[in-house]
Amino acid sequence: MGDNAPIGIFDSGLGGLTVVREVLSLLPGEDIIYFGDTARTPYGSRPPAEILGFLHEILTFFSEQKVKMAITACNTMTALGLEQAKTEFPFLLIGVNNGVYAALAASRNKRIGVIATEATINSGKHAKAIKAADPAATVFPQACPRFVPLIEQEKLFGPEIETAAREYLKPLADSNVDTLILGCTHYPFISPLIRDIMGPEVVLIDPARETAAEARTQLAYNDKLATRAQGRVRLCFSADLPRAERVAACAIDFPRTQELAPKFELVNLQDYCLKV
């Protein structure tokens, strides 16, 4: 049996490429279509109603692509609209794994930090899940509004990103957290800087691999795993294709053969939404 239809993966910008990397590692036979909304990033400081509108547009695009599953690689959209979206679209839909169980398993003192966008932190999603799983745990949430814009501008090193990181991470270091959830898929791009500031004793939880594992589990349960040995990758963005190509090349070790090289594409979501 199986199902060779593509998997859609999407994010507010380039951060979801970290999830693409993990899905390619665990599910090499799957065709992947990625959409990064680079024209409208960042989402984290936008009103929830506007973010939900963007979510609906992206899922409409994936519906037109006949995907068998869509993965929202954006914690903000996962927190605000995932459950409602599951009732509106005909394919499997999963969000970013919140990393809560991995954090609780890693933590020795049950003092867990969470860094994410303003919208994700304001949703309280991680704090609620941690307390529900272990009422004895203490959660230290920290919004990091400058991270995504700087990462999207490819400022992964230098004084701007370092100043922002030290500002955001100091309260967490002072709170003696021993585990830190990277609550945005952009943040693994700067994990060396975060690790340097927090120190080697603090465990960083990157939920991207858990998200890929959850996708594999859901596809297997629904008998939708691809039957081919090697899939193809189509990377779509709403703006600035050259920048997207540079960041993708840094984030993912793509096959070097011309046949299997990723295809980059500029996509206007309105072209698809107007059809509906």
TADA-V40450 format. One line per field, one symbol per residue. phi: phi as a letter, one per 30 degrees, with the letter a starting at -180 (. if undefined). psi: psi as a letter, one per 20 degrees, with the letter a starting at -180 (. if undefined). Layout:
# TADA-V40450
phi = ???
psi = ???
This chain:
# TADA-V40450
phi = .iacddccbbadacdddddeedddddbddddbccbcdddbddcecddeddddddedddddeddddhdcabcddbdddeddbddddedcbdcdbbcdediddddddddccicccbcadddddddieddddddddaeddccbdbdbddddeddddicdbjdddddddddddedddddidcbbdddbdddedcddddddddjddcdcccdddddddddddddddchbddcddbccbcccbcahdedddddddddbddecdddcddccbdbceddcdddd
psi = drojqrpppqricihihhhgghghghmiipppopppmihjqqhhjqqhhgghggghgghgghhhilqiqpookohghghhjggghhiiqjrqpqappijghhghhhphjkopqppargggghhjgggghghhhniiqppnqoqmhigghgghjkmirrhghgggghghighgghjkqipppnkpihhhhkhhgghgghqiipppooighhghhhgggggghjljqqirhprqpooqqirmggggggghhhhpnqqiqhhjqqpqpppohhhhhih.
